Amino acid sequence: MSKAKELAQRKLARVLRGRKEPHGKSITDEGILRGVDVDESGIVQLWIQPTHPHCPCCLDDLIRLRNALNDQNGILACHLEVVGIPHSERWTAAVNE
C-alpha cells in the first residue's frame, strides 16, 4: 500500500468517525455508506444512499461532507456517488459540481 493511500484512508476515517447525517444516523451506517474506495494516489470515492431522498438538508450535508474531505491534506480528490434513490444522477452532479 502506498503512503498516499494510507494517509488518505486515515484522513477519511477521521472525517467520517462520529459524523451524523442530518436525521441523526451515523454516516457510516451500512444503509447509508454503501461503498468506499481509496486509490493509490489518495483519491477517495464514496457511494452514499441518503435516508430521505427528497430532503434538501441531506443534499446540503453531502456537499459539506465532500468539501470537508477535499480540505484534508492527504486526500487528493473526492467524488461522492449518490445511489439508491430516484434521480440519483442529479444528486451526484449537484454534490460534485
C-alpha positions, 0 to 999 in steps of 0.5 A: 500500500502506498503512503498516499493511500494510507494517509488518505484512508486515515484522513477519511476515517477521521472525517467520517468517525462520529459524523451524523447525517442530518436525521441523526444516523451515523454516516457510516451506517451500512444503509447509508455508506454503501461503498468506499474506495481509496486509490493509490494516489489518495483519491477517495470515492464514496457511494452514499444512499441518503435516508430521505431522498427528497430532503434538501438538508441531506443534499446540503450535508453531502456537499459539506461532507465532500468539501470537508474531505477535499480540505484534508491534506492527504486526500487528493480528490473526492467524488461522492456517488449518490445511489439508491434513490430516484434521480440519483444522477442529479444528486451526484452532479449537484454534490460534485459540481 
